[in-house]
Amino acid sequence: MRTGIRLIGKKRGRGLYLALGGLLAGFANGLLGAGGGILVVFALAAARSEDLPEARDLYANALCVMLPISAVSCVRYALSGHLRTEGFGVFALPAIAGGLLGGLLLGKLKAKPLKKLFGALVIYSGIMLMIR
């Protein structure tokens, strides 16, 4: 079982690059409430080594990084009075179920379609944010 990403390897400066990517991801998540996960995926992809041979490993690691970033952002929003909980259960419970289903499928799907799906979701999200 792999645990984390090896920061020492053929690419020089990988640790610094990942640290900068993490800083930017946390900043984006704190400022915008979202978007940090996209930056984490891009940073991990750019610094990818033999420890993460497949895109699905990259996405799984990105999710593990995003959990504490999102928790910190959530606490910060709550402390500043910007967190609304109306409808939380109606959205969160199906989202958790969807996350479990996606996690189960992650190991069964090939990496290439996952890359295409991720790219399509990034493009769709960007377009929808721009036109609303």
N, C-alpha and C positions, 0 to 999 in steps of 0.2 A: 504494500500500500504506500503510495506516495504521500508525503506530507509537506506541502508548501512547494516553493520554487527555489531551486538552488541559485544563489546570487553570484557564485563564483564560477566562471566558465570562460568560454572562448570570446564572448563579447565583453570588451572592456567597458566599464562604467555601467554595467547592468543594474547594480544596486542603486546607484545614484539616479539612473533613469526611472527605475521603479519607485523610488522615494518621491521624485518629482511628480510622477504620474499619480501617486497616492495623494500627495498634497493637492494637486489640481482636482482630483476626484472628490476629495472631502470638501474643498472650496465650492465646487459646483453643486454638490449635494446640499451643503449648508445654505448657499445663496439662492438656489433655484428649487430646492426640495426634491430634485431628481437630476438625472444626467450624469451623476458620478459613475454609475455602473458602466455607461458607454465608454467613459475615459479609462476606467479600469481595464475593460476588455482590450482597448487599443494599446494601452501601456503593456499589458501582459503579452499581447501578440507581438509587439515590437521587441520585447526582451525575451521572447520565448526561447527555451533551450530544449535539450533532449528530455528534460523532466516533464515537459508538456507537449507531447508529440501530436496531440489531436486537439481540434477546436473544442470538443466537448469538455476536455480537461481544463481548458482555458476558461470556459464559461462557468464551470463548477468552482474554480478558484476565484473568479470574479465575484460570484455570489457570496462566498465566504468572506471576502474583503468587504463587500457592501453591507453585510449584516451590522457590524459595529458602526460603520459610517452612518447608516440609516438610523440606528438607535440613538446615536449622539445628536443627529439633526432633529429627530423626533422630540427628544428631551428639550433641546434648545427652543424649538417652536412652541412646545407646551409651556415652558417657563416664561416665554415672551407673550403668551396669550393668543397665539396664532393657530392653535390646534383645535379643530372642531371634531366632535365625536359623533354627531348625528349621522346615522346610516352606516356607522363603522362596521357593525356586525354583519349587515346585509352585504357589504362589499368584501370584508376581510375573510369571512369564513369560506365563501366560494374561491377567493384568491388563494387561500391556503390549500384548498383541495386541488386547485389547478397547479399549484407549485409542486404538490406531491405527485400528481400525474405526470407533469413535465419532467420531474426528477427521475421517475421510473422509466420514461421513454428515452431520456438522455443517453443511457448506456446502450440502447438498442438501435439508435439512428446513426447513420454515417455522418462524418464531419462536414462534408461539402454542402449538403442541404441545410445544415444548421447555420453555416456561414451565410448562405443566401437568405435564409429566414431572418437572421439577425440584421443583415444589411437592409432588407426590405422594411423591417420594423423601424430601424433608425431613420430611413428616408421618409416613411409614412408619418412617423412622429414629428419630424422636422417640418414637413409640409403642413400638417394639421396645426401645429403651433404658429406657423407663419400666416395662415389664412384665417385664423380665429381672432 
